[in-house]
Amino acid sequence: MPAIRVSKGSLKARMLEYFREVERTGTELIVLDHNKPVLRITAIEREKNTAGEVFRKDRGKIKYHEDINAPTTDEWGDT
């Protein structure tokens, strides 16, 4: 996704709107001074807290070769 480019004056007038867009989409915001880039504003990645977020990239890749609901006591023997 291309970065949003904005002049200092436009940023001042609509700063919260731009910040919310960066936070929502993760798009970089490049601030210009006389058409030269002077600042890069990026969103900070949130910490992944749930198992769904942590393993999202692995969805559909895990293969089970046995019944996952079968008892596992035989594996451990008598203890």
N, CA, C and O atoms as a CHARMM CRD file, in Angstrom:
* protein
*
  316
    1    1 MET  N      0.85300  -1.16900   0.00000 PROA 1      0.00000
    2    1 MET  CA     0.00000   0.00000   0.00000 PROA 1      0.00000
    3    1 MET  C      0.90300   1.23800   0.00000 PROA 1      0.00000
    4    1 MET  O      1.79400   1.34400   0.84200 PROA 1      0.00000
    5    2 PRO  N      0.68800   2.16200  -0.92000 PROA 2      0.00000
    6    2 PRO  CA     1.55000   3.35100  -0.96700 PROA 2      0.00000
    7    2 PRO  C      1.32500   4.26600   0.23300 PROA 2      0.00000
    8    2 PRO  O      0.23900   4.30300   0.81200 PROA 2      0.00000
    9    3 ALA  N      2.35900   4.99200   0.58700 PROA 3      0.00000
   10    3 ALA  CA     2.29700   5.90300   1.72700 PROA 3      0.00000
   11    3 ALA  C      1.41600   7.10600   1.39500 PROA 3      0.00000
   12    3 ALA  O      1.28500   7.50900   0.23900 PROA 3      0.00000
   13    4 ILE  N      0.82800   7.65700   2.43100 PROA 4      0.00000
   14    4 ILE  CA     0.06700   8.90000   2.29100 PROA 4      0.00000
   15    4 ILE  C      1.07300  10.03500   2.40300 PROA 4      0.00000
   16    4 ILE  O      1.85700  10.07400   3.35200 PROA 4      0.00000
   17    5 ARG  N      1.06300  10.95800   1.44900 PROA 5      0.00000
   18    5 ARG  CA     1.98400  12.09400   1.46800 PROA 5      0.00000
   19    5 ARG  C      1.16200  13.35100   1.73700 PROA 5      0.00000
   20    5 ARG  O      0.15200  13.59700   1.07800 PROA 5      0.00000
   21    6 VAL  N      1.60600  14.14300   2.71300 PROA 6      0.00000
   22    6 VAL  CA     0.83500  15.31600   3.11600 PROA 6      0.00000
   23    6 VAL  C      1.77600  16.44600   3.52500 PROA 6      0.00000
   24    6 VAL  O      2.82900  16.20400   4.11500 PROA 6      0.00000
   25    7 SER  N      1.39200  17.66900   3.21100 PROA 7      0.00000
   26    7 SER  CA     2.20100  18.82600   3.60900 PROA 7      0.00000
   27    7 SER  C      1.99900  19.11700   5.09300 PROA 7      0.00000
   28    7 SER  O      1.01100  18.68600   5.68700 PROA 7      0.00000
   29    8 LYS  N      2.92900  19.84100   5.68200 PROA 8      0.00000
   30    8 LYS  CA     2.81500  20.20100   7.10400 PROA 8      0.00000
   31    8 LYS  C      1.52300  20.95100   7.38000 PROA 8      0.00000
   32    8 LYS  O      0.86700  20.70800   8.39300 PROA 8      0.00000
   33    9 GLY  N      1.15500  21.85400   6.49400 PROA 9      0.00000
   34    9 GLY  CA    -0.06800  22.63700   6.68900 PROA 9      0.00000
   35    9 GLY  C     -1.31400  21.76700   6.69300 PROA 9      0.00000
   36    9 GLY  O     -2.19400  21.94500   7.53500 PROA 9      0.00000
   37   10 SER  N     -1.39400  20.82500   5.75500 PROA 10     0.00000
   38   10 SER  CA    -2.54200  19.91600   5.70500 PROA 10     0.00000
   39   10 SER  C     -2.56400  19.00100   6.92600 PROA 10     0.00000
   40   10 SER  O     -3.63000  18.69600   7.46100 PROA 10     0.00000
   41   11 LEU  N     -1.40100  18.57300   7.35800 PROA 11     0.00000
   42   11 LEU  CA    -1.32700  17.72600   8.54000 PROA 11     0.00000
   43   11 LEU  C     -1.85900  18.46200   9.76200 PROA 11     0.00000
   44   11 LEU  O     -2.61100  17.90400  10.56000 PROA 11     0.00000
   45   12 LYS  N     -1.46100  19.71400   9.89500 PROA 12     0.00000
   46   12 LYS  CA    -1.91000  20.50400  11.04600 PROA 12     0.00000
   47   12 LYS  C     -3.43200  20.63400  11.06100 PROA 12     0.00000
   48   12 LYS  O     -4.05600  20.55400  12.12000 PROA 12     0.00000
   49   13 ALA  N     -4.02200  20.83300   9.89700 PROA 13     0.00000
   50   13 ALA  CA    -5.46800  21.03500   9.81600 PROA 13     0.00000
   51   13 ALA  C     -6.26100  19.75000  10.07400 PROA 13     0.00000
   52   13 ALA  O     -7.37200  19.80800  10.60000 PROA 13     0.00000
   53   14 ARG  N     -5.69800  18.58500   9.70800 PROA 14     0.00000
   54   14 ARG  CA    -6.45200  17.33000   9.79100 PROA 14     0.00000
   55   14 ARG  C     -5.65300  16.22300  10.45900 PROA 14     0.00000
   56   14 ARG  O     -5.76500  15.06400  10.06100 PROA 14     0.00000
   57   15 MET  N     -4.85600  16.54700  11.45800 PROA 15     0.00000
   58   15 MET  CA    -3.93100  15.60100  12.07700 PROA 15     0.00000
   59   15 MET  C     -4.62500  14.34900  12.62100 PROA 15     0.00000
   60   15 MET  O     -4.19200  13.23600  12.32300 PROA 15     0.00000
   61   16 LEU  N     -5.67500  14.50400  13.39900 PROA 16     0.00000
   62   16 LEU  CA    -6.34900  13.33600  13.98600 PROA 16     0.00000
   63   16 LEU  C     -6.90200  12.42300  12.90600 PROA 16     0.00000
   64   16 LEU  O     -6.84100  11.20000  13.03700 PROA 16     0.00000
   65   17 GLU  N     -7.43500  12.99600  11.85400 PROA 17     0.00000
   66   17 GLU  CA    -7.96200  12.20300  10.74200 PROA 17     0.00000
   67   17 GLU  C     -6.85000  11.36400  10.11100 PROA 17     0.00000
   68   17 GLU  O     -7.03800  10.17400   9.86100 PROA 17     0.00000
   69   18 TYR  N     -5.70500  11.97300   9.85600 PROA 18     0.00000
   70   18 TYR  CA    -4.56800  11.24500   9.29000 PROA 18     0.00000
   71   18 TYR  C     -4.05600  10.17700  10.25000 PROA 18     0.00000
   72   18 TYR  O     -3.77000   9.05500   9.83100 PROA 18     0.00000
   73   19 PHE  N     -3.93800  10.51200  11.52500 PROA 19     0.00000
   74   19 PHE  CA    -3.44800   9.54500  12.51400 PROA 19     0.00000
   75   19 PHE  C     -4.38000   8.33300  12.60000 PROA 19     0.00000
   76   19 PHE  O     -3.91600   7.19600  12.68100 PROA 19     0.00000
   77   20 ARG  N     -5.68500   8.57600  12.58200 PROA 20     0.00000
   78   20 ARG  CA    -6.64200   7.47000  12.64000 PROA 20     0.00000
   79   20 ARG  C     -6.51800   6.57800  11.41200 PROA 20     0.00000
   80   20 ARG  O     -6.63700   5.35800  11.52100 PROA 20     0.00000
   81   21 GLU  N     -6.28200   7.16700  10.25200 PROA 21     0.00000
   82   21 GLU  CA    -6.11100   6.40400   9.01800 PROA 21     0.00000
   83   21 GLU  C     -4.85300   5.53100   9.09900 PROA 21     0.00000
   84   21 GLU  O     -4.88700   4.36500   8.70300 PROA 21     0.00000
   85   22 VAL  N     -3.76000   6.07600   9.60000 PROA 22     0.00000
   86   22 VAL  CA    -2.51900   5.31400   9.76400 PROA 22     0.00000
   87   22 VAL  C     -2.74800   4.16200  10.73800 PROA 22     0.00000
   88   22 VAL  O     -2.31400   3.03800  10.48500 PROA 22     0.00000
   89   23 GLU  N     -3.42100   4.43400  11.83600 PROA 23     0.00000
   90   23 GLU  CA    -3.67500   3.40500  12.84200 PROA 23     0.00000
   91   23 GLU  C     -4.59100   2.31400  12.28600 PROA 23     0.00000
   92   23 GLU  O     -4.36100   1.13000  12.53600 PROA 23     0.00000
   93   24 ARG  N     -5.61700   2.69400  11.54400 PROA 24     0.00000
   94   24 ARG  CA    -6.60800   1.74600  11.02900 PROA 24     0.00000
   95   24 ARG  C     -6.04100   0.87200   9.91900 PROA 24     0.00000
   96   24 ARG  O     -6.29400  -0.33200   9.89300 PROA 24     0.00000
   97   25 THR  N     -5.28100   1.45800   9.00500 PROA 25     0.00000
   98   25 THR  CA    -4.82700   0.73000   7.82300 PROA 25     0.00000
   99   25 THR  C     -3.37200   0.27500   7.89400 PROA 25     0.00000
  100   25 THR  O     -2.97800  -0.63900   7.17000 PROA 25     0.00000
  101   26 GLY  N     -2.56900   0.89800   8.75700 PROA 26     0.00000
  102   26 GLY  CA    -1.15200   0.57100   8.82000 PROA 26     0.00000
  103   26 GLY  C     -0.32700   1.26900   7.74400 PROA 26     0.00000
  104   26 GLY  O      0.87100   1.01800   7.62200 PROA 26     0.00000
  105   27 THR  N     -0.95700   2.13700   6.96900 PROA 27     0.00000
  106   27 THR  CA    -0.26600   2.87300   5.91100 PROA 27     0.00000
  107   27 THR  C      0.65300   3.91700   6.51600 PROA 27     0.00000
  108   27 THR  O      0.29700   4.56100   7.50300 PROA 27     0.00000
  109   28 GLU  N      1.84100   4.09100   5.92900 PROA 28     0.00000
  110   28 GLU  CA     2.75900   5.13400   6.39900 PROA 28     0.00000
  111   28 GLU  C      2.23000   6.50700   6.00500 PROA 28     0.00000
  112   28 GLU  O      1.53400   6.65900   5.00100 PROA 28     0.00000
  113   29 LEU  N      2.57300   7.49300   6.81000 PROA 29     0.00000
  114   29 LEU  CA     2.26200   8.88200   6.50900 PROA 29     0.00000
  115   29 LEU  C      3.58800   9.61900   6.35600 PROA 29     0.00000
  116   29 LEU  O      4.39600   9.65000   7.28500 PROA 29     0.00000
  117   30 ILE  N      3.81000  10.20800   5.19300 PROA 30     0.00000
  118   30 ILE  CA     5.02600  10.97500   4.92800 PROA 30     0.00000
  119   30 ILE  C      4.65900  12.44900   4.95900 PROA 30     0.00000
  120   30 ILE  O      3.80300  12.90200   4.20000 PROA 30     0.00000
  121   31 VAL  N      5.31300  13.19200   5.84100 PROA 31     0.00000
  122   31 VAL  CA     5.05200  14.62400   5.97600 PROA 31     0.00000
  123   31 VAL  C      6.08400  15.38600   5.14300 PROA 31     0.00000
  124   31 VAL  O      7.28600  15.14000   5.24000 PROA 31     0.00000
  125   32 LEU  N      5.58900  16.31200   4.32700 PROA 32     0.00000
  126   32 LEU  CA     6.44200  17.07100   3.41600 PROA 32     0.00000
  127   32 LEU  C      6.59300  18.51700   3.87400 PROA 32     0.00000
  128   32 LEU  O      5.66000  19.11200   4.41300 PROA 32     0.00000
  129   33 ASP  N      7.77800  19.06800   3.65200 PROA 33     0.00000
  130   33 ASP  CA     8.04100  20.49000   3.87600 PROA 33     0.00000
  131   33 ASP  C      8.61400  21.02000   2.55800 PROA 33     0.00000
  132   33 ASP  O      9.73700  20.68700   2.17900 PROA 33     0.00000
  133   34 HSD  N      7.83800  21.83600   1.87900 PROA 34     0.00000
  134   34 HSD  CA     8.21500  22.33000   0.54800 PROA 34     0.00000
  135   34 HSD  C      8.51100  21.16400  -0.39900 PROA 34     0.00000
  136   34 HSD  O      9.52100  21.15300  -1.10300 PROA 34     0.00000
  137   35 ASN  N      7.60500  20.18800  -0.39500 PROA 35     0.00000
  138   35 ASN  CA     7.66200  18.99200  -1.25000 PROA 35     0.00000
  139   35 ASN  C      8.85600  18.07600  -0.98100 PROA 35     0.00000
  140   35 ASN  O      9.18700  17.23600  -1.81900 PROA 35     0.00000
  141   36 LYS  N      9.49900  18.22200   0.16000 PROA 36     0.00000
  142   36 LYS  CA    10.58900  17.32100   0.55000 PROA 36     0.00000
  143   36 LYS  C     10.16500  16.55100   1.80000 PROA 36     0.00000
  144   36 LYS  O      9.69000  17.16000   2.75900 PROA 36     0.00000
  145   37 PRO  N     10.32300  15.24800   1.81000 PROA 37     0.00000
  146   37 PRO  CA     9.93700  14.45700   2.98300 PROA 37     0.00000
  147   37 PRO  C     10.77900  14.80800   4.20400 PROA 37     0.00000
  148   37 PRO  O     12.00700  14.85900   4.13200 PROA 37     0.00000
  149   38 VAL  N     10.09900  15.05200   5.33300 PROA 38     0.00000
  150   38 VAL  CA    10.81000  15.39100   6.57000 PROA 38     0.00000
  151   38 VAL  C     10.44800  14.45400   7.72800 PROA 38     0.00000
  152   38 VAL  O     11.22300  14.32200   8.67400 PROA 38     0.00000
  153   39 LEU  N      9.29000  13.80800   7.66600 PROA 39     0.00000
  154   39 LEU  CA     8.85600  12.90500   8.73700 PROA 39     0.00000
  155   39 LEU  C      8.17800  11.67900   8.13800 PROA 39     0.00000
  156   39 LEU  O      7.51100  11.75700   7.10600 PROA 39     0.00000
  157   40 ARG  N      8.36500  10.54500   8.80900 PROA 40     0.00000
  158   40 ARG  CA     7.63300   9.33100   8.45800 PROA 40     0.00000
  159   40 ARG  C      6.88700   8.89100   9.71200 PROA 40     0.00000
  160   40 ARG  O      7.49500   8.67600  10.76000 PROA 40     0.00000
  161   41 ILE  N      5.59100   8.76200   9.60100 PROA 41     0.00000
  162   41 ILE  CA     4.76700   8.34400  10.73200 PROA 41     0.00000
  163   41 ILE  C      4.18300   6.97600  10.40000 PROA 41     0.00000
  164   41 ILE  O      3.54600   6.79500   9.36200 PROA 41     0.00000
  165   42 THR  N      4.41000   6.01300  11.29900 PROA 42     0.00000
  166   42 THR  CA     3.90300   4.66300  11.10500 PROA 42     0.00000
  167   42 THR  C      3.18600   4.18800  12.35600 PROA 42     0.00000
  168   42 THR  O      3.42600   4.69100  13.45300 PROA 42     0.00000
  169   43 ALA  N      2.31100   3.22300  12.18300 PROA 43     0.00000
  170   43 ALA  CA     1.60100   2.64000  13.31800 PROA 43     0.00000
  171   43 ALA  C      2.52500   1.66900  14.03900 PROA 43     0.00000
  172   43 ALA  O      3.36300   1.02300  13.41000 PROA 43     0.00000
  173   44 ILE  N      2.37900   1.56700  15.32900 PROA 44     0.00000
  174   44 ILE  CA     3.10700   0.58700  16.12900 PROA 44     0.00000
  175   44 ILE  C      2.30600  -0.70300  16.10300 PROA 44     0.00000
  176   44 ILE  O      1.09500  -0.68900  16.32200 PROA 44     0.00000
  177   45 GLU  N      2.98000  -1.82800  15.83400 PROA 45     0.00000
  178   45 GLU  CA     2.27800  -3.09400  15.79900 PROA 45     0.00000
  179   45 GLU  C      1.77600  -3.45000  17.18000 PROA 45     0.00000
  180   45 GLU  O      2.49400  -3.34800  18.17500 PROA 45     0.00000
  181   46 ARG  N      0.51000  -3.87500  17.21600 PROA 46     0.00000
  182   46 ARG  CA    -0.06100  -4.32100  18.48400 PROA 46     0.00000
  183   46 ARG  C      0.54600  -5.65000  18.88200 PROA 46     0.00000
  184   46 ARG  O      0.94000  -6.45000  18.03300 PROA 46     0.00000
  185   47 GLU  N      0.61500  -5.87000  20.16300 PROA 47     0.00000
  186   47 GLU  CA     1.07900  -7.15600  20.66000 PROA 47     0.00000
  187   47 GLU  C     -0.00900  -8.18800  20.39700 PROA 47     0.00000
  188   47 GLU  O     -1.18800  -7.92500  20.63700 PROA 47     0.00000
  189   48 LYS  N      0.37900  -9.35100  19.91100 PROA 48     0.00000
  190   48 LYS  CA    -0.58100 -10.40800  19.62500 PROA 48     0.00000
  191   48 LYS  C     -0.89400 -11.14200  20.92100 PROA 48     0.00000
  192   48 LYS  O     -0.00900 -11.73300  21.54100 PROA 48     0.00000
  193   49 ASN  N     -2.15800 -11.10100  21.32400 PROA 49     0.00000
  194   49 ASN  CA    -2.52700 -11.65700  22.61700 PROA 49     0.00000
  195   49 ASN  C     -3.27100 -12.97500  22.54400 PROA 49     0.00000
  196   49 ASN  O     -3.11800 -13.81600  23.43100 PROA 49     0.00000
  197   50 THR  N     -4.06500 -13.17400  21.51900 PROA 50     0.00000
  198   50 THR  CA    -4.87200 -14.38600  21.48600 PROA 50     0.00000
  199   50 THR  C     -4.21300 -15.43800  20.61700 PROA 50     0.00000
  200   50 THR  O     -3.39800 -15.12600  19.74900 PROA 50     0.00000
  201   51 ALA  N     -4.57000 -16.67300  20.85500 PROA 51     0.00000
  202   51 ALA  CA    -4.02500 -17.76900  20.05100 PROA 51     0.00000
  203   51 ALA  C     -4.39400 -17.56800  18.58900 PROA 51     0.00000
  204   51 ALA  O     -3.59300 -17.87100  17.70500 PROA 51     0.00000
  205   52 GLY  N     -5.59100 -17.06300  18.32100 PROA 52     0.00000
  206   52 GLY  CA    -6.01400 -16.80900  16.94800 PROA 52     0.00000
  207   52 GLY  C     -5.11800 -15.81800  16.24200 PROA 52     0.00000
  208   52 GLY  O     -4.81800 -15.98600  15.06000 PROA 52     0.00000
  209   53 GLU  N     -4.68700 -14.78700  16.94700 PROA 53     0.00000
  210   53 GLU  CA    -3.79800 -13.79100  16.34400 PROA 53     0.00000
  211   53 GLU  C     -2.38200 -14.33200  16.19300 PROA 53     0.00000
  212   53 GLU  O     -1.71600 -14.06400  15.19300 PROA 53     0.00000
  213   54 VAL  N     -1.92300 -15.08700  17.17700 PROA 54     0.00000
  214   54 VAL  CA    -0.56000 -15.60900  17.15600 PROA 54     0.00000
  215   54 VAL  C     -0.39100 -16.62200  16.02400 PROA 54     0.00000
  216   54 VAL  O      0.62900 -16.61200  15.33500 PROA 54     0.00000
  217   55 PHE  N     -1.37300 -17.48900  15.82900 PROA 55     0.00000
  218   55 PHE  CA    -1.25500 -18.56600  14.85100 PROA 55     0.00000
  219   55 PHE  C     -2.01100 -18.29800  13.55200 PROA 55     0.00000
  220   55 PHE  O     -2.22200 -19.22500  12.76900 PROA 55     0.00000
  221   56 ARG  N     -2.42100 -17.06200  13.30500 PROA 56     0.00000
  222   56 ARG  CA    -3.19900 -16.72500  12.10900 PROA 56     0.00000
  223   56 ARG  C     -2.47800 -17.14200  10.82700 PROA 56     0.00000
  224   56 ARG  O     -3.10700 -17.66400   9.90600 PROA 56     0.00000
  225   57 LYS  N     -1.17900 -16.91700  10.76200 PROA 57     0.00000
  226   57 LYS  CA    -0.42800 -17.24800   9.54400 PROA 57     0.00000
  227   57 LYS  C     -0.33900 -18.75600   9.30900 PROA 57     0.00000
  228   57 LYS  O     -0.04900 -19.18100   8.19200 PROA 57     0.00000
  229   58 ASP  N     -0.58200 -19.57100  10.33600 PROA 58     0.00000
  230   58 ASP  CA    -0.48700 -21.02600  10.22000 PROA 58     0.00000
  231   58 ASP  C     -1.82500 -21.69300   9.91700 PROA 58     0.00000
  232   58 ASP  O     -1.87900 -22.91100   9.75000 PROA 58     0.00000
  233   59 ARG  N     -2.91000 -20.91200   9.84200 PROA 59     0.00000
  234   59 ARG  CA    -4.22600 -21.48800   9.57400 PROA 59     0.00000
  235   59 ARG  C     -4.22600 -22.23400   8.25100 PROA 59     0.00000
  236   59 ARG  O     -3.73400 -21.73100   7.24100 PROA 59     0.00000
  237   60 GLY  N     -4.78100 -23.43700   8.26800 PROA 60     0.00000
  238   60 GLY  CA    -4.87200 -24.24100   7.06000 PROA 60     0.00000
  239   60 GLY  C     -3.60900 -25.00500   6.72100 PROA 60     0.00000
  240   60 GLY  O     -3.60500 -25.76600   5.75300 PROA 60     0.00000
  241   61 LYS  N     -2.53700 -24.83300   7.48000 PROA 61     0.00000
  242   61 LYS  CA    -1.27600 -25.50600   7.19100 PROA 61     0.00000
  243   61 LYS  C     -1.02900 -26.71100   8.10100 PROA 61     0.00000
  244   61 LYS  O     -0.16600 -27.53600   7.80400 PROA 61     0.00000
  245   62 ILE  N     -1.76200 -26.82100   9.18600 PROA 62     0.00000
  246   62 ILE  CA    -1.54300 -27.89400  10.15200 PROA 62     0.00000
  247   62 ILE  C     -2.33300 -29.12000   9.71300 PROA 62     0.00000
  248   62 ILE  O     -3.52200 -29.02200   9.41000 PROA 62     0.00000
  249   63 LYS  N     -1.66800 -30.28200   9.67900 PROA 63     0.00000
  250   63 LYS  CA    -2.30700 -31.53100   9.27400 PROA 63     0.00000
  251   63 LYS  C     -2.25900 -32.50400  10.43700 PROA 63     0.00000
  252   63 LYS  O     -1.21600 -32.70300  11.05900 PROA 63     0.00000
  253   64 TYR  N     -3.40400 -33.10700  10.71900 PROA 64     0.00000
  254   64 TYR  CA    -3.50400 -34.11600  11.76300 PROA 64     0.00000
  255   64 TYR  C     -3.49500 -35.48200  11.09700 PROA 64     0.00000
  256   64 TYR  O     -4.25500 -35.71800  10.15800 PROA 64     0.00000
  257   65 HSD  N     -2.64000 -36.38900  11.57400 PROA 65     0.00000
  258   65 HSD  CA    -2.53400 -37.70800  10.97600 PROA 65     0.00000
  259   65 HSD  C     -3.29400 -38.75600  11.78500 PROA 65     0.00000
  260   65 HSD  O     -3.40700 -39.90800  11.36700 PROA 65     0.00000
  261   66 GLU  N     -3.80700 -38.36000  12.92700 PROA 66     0.00000
  262   66 GLU  CA    -4.58900 -39.25900  13.76200 PROA 66     0.00000
  263   66 GLU  C     -5.79000 -38.48600  14.27500 PROA 66     0.00000
  264   66 GLU  O     -5.89300 -37.27300  14.09300 PROA 66     0.00000
  265   67 ASP  N     -6.69700 -39.21100  14.92100 PROA 67     0.00000
  266   67 ASP  CA    -7.86800 -38.58900  15.52000 PROA 67     0.00000
  267   67 ASP  C     -7.40200 -37.74700  16.71100 PROA 67     0.00000
  268   67 ASP  O     -6.84000 -38.28400  17.66500 PROA 67     0.00000
  269   68 ILE  N     -7.62800 -36.44600  16.66100 PROA 68     0.00000
  270   68 ILE  CA    -7.15600 -35.57100  17.74000 PROA 68     0.00000
  271   68 ILE  C     -7.94700 -35.75800  19.02800 PROA 68     0.00000
  272   68 ILE  O     -7.53800 -35.26800  20.08100 PROA 68     0.00000
  273   69 ASN  N     -9.08400 -36.46600  18.95500 PROA 69     0.00000
  274   69 ASN  CA    -9.88900 -36.70000  20.15000 PROA 69     0.00000
  275   69 ASN  C     -9.61600 -38.06200  20.78500 PROA 69     0.00000
  276   69 ASN  O    -10.21700 -38.40200  21.80400 PROA 69     0.00000
  277   70 ALA  N     -8.72200 -38.83400  20.19400 PROA 70     0.00000
  278   70 ALA  CA    -8.41100 -40.16000  20.73900 PROA 70     0.00000
  279   70 ALA  C     -7.62900 -40.00500  22.04500 PROA 70     0.00000
  280   70 ALA  O     -6.82700 -39.08000  22.17500 PROA 70     0.00000
  281   71 PRO  N     -7.85200 -40.89100  23.00400 PROA 71     0.00000
  282   71 PRO  CA    -7.10300 -40.80400  24.26300 PROA 71     0.00000
  283   71 PRO  C     -5.61300 -41.02200  24.03700 PROA 71     0.00000
  284   71 PRO  O     -5.21400 -41.76000  23.13700 PROA 71     0.00000
  285   72 THR  N     -4.81400 -40.38700  24.84100 PROA 72     0.00000
  286   72 THR  CA    -3.35000 -40.47000  24.67500 PROA 72     0.00000
  287   72 THR  C     -2.67700 -41.24800  25.80000 PROA 72     0.00000
  288   72 THR  O     -1.45000 -41.24500  25.89900 PROA 72     0.00000
  289   73 THR  N     -3.44400 -41.90500  26.63700 PROA 73     0.00000
  290   73 THR  CA    -2.83000 -42.58400  27.79200 PROA 73     0.00000
  291   73 THR  C     -1.90100 -43.70600  27.37800 PROA 73     0.00000
  292   73 THR  O     -0.93800 -43.98800  28.09200 PROA 73     0.00000
  293   74 ASP  N     -2.15400 -44.36300  26.24100 PROA 74     0.00000
  294   74 ASP  CA    -1.26700 -45.44000  25.79600 PROA 74     0.00000
  295   74 ASP  C      0.13400 -44.94100  25.50700 PROA 74     0.00000
  296   74 ASP  O      1.10200 -45.68200  25.67600 PROA 74     0.00000
  297   75 GLU  N      0.25400 -43.72700  25.08300 PROA 75     0.00000
  298   75 GLU  CA     1.56700 -43.15000  24.75900 PROA 75     0.00000
  299   75 GLU  C      2.47100 -43.10200  25.97800 PROA 75     0.00000
  300   75 GLU  O      3.68300 -43.28400  25.86000 PROA 75     0.00000
  301   76 TRP  N      1.90800 -42.86400  27.12000 PROA 76     0.00000
  302   76 TRP  CA     2.70800 -42.59500  28.32700 PROA 76     0.00000
  303   76 TRP  C      2.96100 -43.84200  29.14900 PROA 76     0.00000
  304   76 TRP  O      3.80200 -43.82300  30.04800 PROA 76     0.00000
  305   77 GLY  N      2.27000 -44.90300  28.87000 PROA 77     0.00000
  306   77 GLY  CA     2.47000 -46.12300  29.63900 PROA 77     0.00000
  307   77 GLY  C      1.91300 -45.98900  31.04800 PROA 77     0.00000
  308   77 GLY  O      1.25000 -45.00500  31.37700 PROA 77     0.00000
  309   78 ASP  N      2.18500 -46.97700  31.86400 PROA 78     0.00000
  310   78 ASP  CA     1.72400 -46.94300  33.24200 PROA 78     0.00000
  311   78 ASP  C      2.74100 -46.18900  34.08500 PROA 78     0.00000
  312   78 ASP  O      3.90500 -46.58300  34.14700 PROA 78     0.00000
  313   79 THR  N      2.32700 -45.13400  34.71900 PROA 79     0.00000
  314   79 THR  CA     3.22700 -44.36700  35.58600 PROA 79     0.00000
  315   79 THR  C      2.70800 -44.31200  36.98200 PROA 79     0.00000
  316   79 THR  O      3.33600 -43.70700  37.85100 PROA 79     0.00000
